[in-house]
Amino acid sequence: MVKKGIYIVPFTTVERRDQVLSGNPVFFNNKPIMVKAWDSTIDIVKEDVRVLPIWVQMSLNFKYWGENCLFRIASQVGKPIKTDQATARRDKLQYARVMLEVKVDQEFPDTIEFINECDTIEQVGIFYEWKPVLCILCNIMGHAQEQCQKPVVRTEWRKKEVRP
């Protein structure tokens, strides 16, 4: 650990490092980990992350489980990246699982709607396996306003006293 939230991970080979860097987004405890190669010119500070991948579960009818259909529905929340293997193979039918690229400061609705093939509105429940937390005081991801360490500057307006 270099400092809180920043780690240097050694690899046994350059090929293994490149495999991790060029692969799918990395998750730990259902939370995305930002991974990049280090070189001597990098200043080791937390990057200002504004877009990241998350997994969502959608409770919807099995007939909408084709990748194109799932992506079209899920795109109301974020940019679809991929489905998990169980969804693609239709192994678990309780929910469809899709990875989305989302903005950290966006709204995360509990339901979304779409018009089905019969021109009726379908409502889909969405469960977020993890949502990014963005502090509105310091605009840094990872903690809520209640846990912010930034000092609060309070402006108070007072009526000017008139002296005779």
C-alpha positions as CSV (number, residue, x, y, z in Angstrom):
1,M,0.0,0.0,0.0
2,V,1.4,3.3,-1.1
3,K,-1.3,5.3,0.6
4,K,-4.9,4.9,1.4
5,G,-6.6,3.4,-1.6
6,I,-3.5,3.1,-3.8
7,Y,-1.6,-0.1,-4.1
8,I,1.3,-1.3,-6.2
9,V,0.9,-5.0,-7.2
10,P,4.0,-6.8,-8.5
11,F,3.5,-9.4,-11.3
12,T,5.9,-12.3,-12.0
13,T,5.9,-11.6,-15.7
14,V,5.2,-8.7,-18.0
15,E,2.9,-10.9,-20.0
16,R,0.7,-11.6,-16.9
17,R,0.6,-7.9,-16.1
18,D,-0.5,-7.1,-19.7
19,Q,-3.1,-9.8,-19.5
20,V,-4.7,-8.2,-16.4
21,L,-4.5,-4.7,-17.9
22,S,-6.0,-5.6,-21.2
23,G,-8.7,-7.9,-19.8
24,N,-12.2,-7.2,-18.4
25,P,-12.7,-4.6,-15.6
26,V,-11.4,-5.9,-12.3
27,F,-13.7,-6.2,-9.3
28,F,-13.1,-6.9,-5.6
29,N,-16.0,-7.5,-3.3
30,N,-18.3,-6.4,-6.2
31,K,-16.6,-3.0,-6.3
32,P,-14.5,-1.9,-9.4
33,I,-10.8,-1.6,-9.0
34,M,-9.0,0.9,-11.3
35,V,-5.9,-0.8,-12.7
36,K,-3.2,0.8,-14.7
37,A,0.5,0.2,-15.5
38,W,3.0,2.1,-13.5
39,D,6.0,3.8,-14.8
40,S,8.5,6.3,-13.3
41,T,6.7,9.4,-14.7
42,I,3.4,8.6,-12.8
43,D,2.6,10.8,-9.8
44,I,1.0,8.4,-7.3
45,V,-2.3,10.2,-6.4
46,K,-5.9,9.1,-6.6
47,E,-7.2,9.8,-10.1
48,D,-10.4,11.7,-10.5
49,V,-12.7,8.9,-11.6
50,R,-16.0,10.0,-13.1
51,V,-17.0,6.8,-15.1
52,L,-16.7,3.2,-13.9
53,P,-18.2,-0.2,-14.4
54,I,-20.9,-1.8,-12.1
55,W,-23.0,-4.9,-12.2
56,V,-26.8,-4.6,-12.2
57,Q,-29.4,-7.3,-11.9
58,M,-32.7,-6.9,-13.8
59,S,-35.8,-8.8,-13.0
60,L,-37.5,-9.2,-16.3
61,N,-39.3,-11.8,-18.5
62,F,-37.1,-14.5,-19.9
63,K,-38.1,-13.6,-23.5
64,Y,-36.1,-10.3,-23.2
65,W,-32.9,-12.0,-22.3
66,G,-31.2,-11.7,-25.8
67,E,-28.1,-9.6,-25.5
68,N,-29.4,-6.9,-27.9
69,C,-32.6,-6.6,-26.0
70,L,-30.9,-6.6,-22.5
71,F,-28.5,-3.9,-23.7
72,R,-31.3,-1.8,-25.1
73,I,-33.2,-1.9,-21.8
74,A,-30.1,-1.5,-19.6
75,S,-28.9,1.5,-21.6
76,Q,-31.4,3.6,-19.8
77,V,-29.1,3.4,-16.8
78,G,-25.6,3.3,-18.4
79,K,-23.6,2.0,-21.3
80,P,-23.8,-1.8,-21.5
81,I,-20.5,-3.6,-21.6
82,K,-21.4,-7.3,-21.3
83,T,-23.6,-9.9,-19.6
84,D,-22.3,-12.4,-17.2
85,Q,-21.9,-16.1,-18.3
86,A,-24.9,-17.3,-16.3
87,T,-27.2,-14.8,-18.1
88,A,-25.7,-15.6,-21.5
89,R,-26.1,-19.3,-21.0
90,R,-29.5,-18.8,-19.3
91,D,-28.3,-20.9,-16.3
92,K,-29.9,-18.7,-13.6
93,L,-33.4,-17.5,-14.5
94,Q,-34.1,-15.3,-11.4
95,Y,-32.5,-12.2,-13.0
96,A,-30.4,-11.1,-15.9
97,R,-27.0,-9.6,-14.9
98,V,-25.4,-6.9,-17.0
99,M,-22.2,-4.9,-16.6
100,L,-22.8,-1.2,-17.2
101,E,-20.4,1.8,-17.5
102,V,-22.0,4.6,-15.4
103,K,-21.2,8.1,-14.3
104,V,-20.5,8.4,-10.6
105,D,-22.7,11.4,-10.2
106,Q,-25.8,10.1,-12.1
107,E,-29.1,9.0,-10.7
108,F,-29.6,5.2,-10.1
109,P,-33.3,4.4,-10.6
110,D,-34.8,1.4,-8.9
111,T,-37.0,0.7,-11.9
112,I,-36.9,1.5,-15.6
113,E,-39.6,1.2,-18.3
114,F,-39.7,0.2,-21.9
115,I,-42.4,-0.4,-24.5
116,N,-42.7,-4.1,-25.4
117,E,-43.7,-5.8,-28.7
118,C,-47.5,-5.3,-27.8
119,D,-47.0,-1.5,-27.4
120,T,-47.6,-1.8,-23.6
121,I,-45.3,-0.4,-21.0
122,E,-43.2,-2.9,-19.1
123,Q,-41.6,-2.0,-15.8
124,V,-38.2,-3.6,-14.9
125,G,-36.8,-3.7,-11.4
126,I,-33.1,-3.0,-11.1
127,F,-30.8,-4.1,-8.3
128,Y,-27.3,-2.5,-8.1
129,E,-24.7,-4.9,-6.7
130,W,-22.7,-1.8,-5.8
131,K,-23.3,2.0,-6.3
132,P,-20.6,4.6,-6.3
133,V,-20.8,7.1,-3.4
134,L,-19.9,10.7,-4.2
135,C,-19.5,13.3,-1.5
136,I,-21.3,16.5,-2.4
137,L,-19.0,18.6,-0.2
138,C,-15.6,17.7,-1.7
139,N,-16.8,16.0,-4.9
140,I,-14.6,12.9,-4.2
141,M,-15.8,9.4,-4.6
142,G,-15.6,6.9,-1.8
143,H,-17.4,8.5,1.1
144,A,-20.7,10.3,1.8
145,Q,-21.1,13.8,3.1
146,E,-21.5,12.7,6.7
147,Q,-18.0,11.1,6.6
148,C,-16.3,14.0,4.8
149,Q,-13.0,15.3,6.4
150,K,-13.1,18.6,4.5
151,P,-13.8,21.5,6.9
152,V,-17.2,23.0,6.4
153,V,-17.2,26.8,5.7
154,R,-20.5,28.2,6.7
155,T,-21.7,31.6,5.4
156,E,-24.1,33.4,7.7
157,W,-25.9,36.5,6.7
158,R,-26.7,39.0,9.5
159,K,-28.6,42.2,9.3
160,K,-26.3,45.1,9.7
161,E,-26.9,47.1,12.9
162,V,-27.5,50.7,12.3
163,R,-25.8,53.0,14.9
164,P,-27.3,56.4,15.6
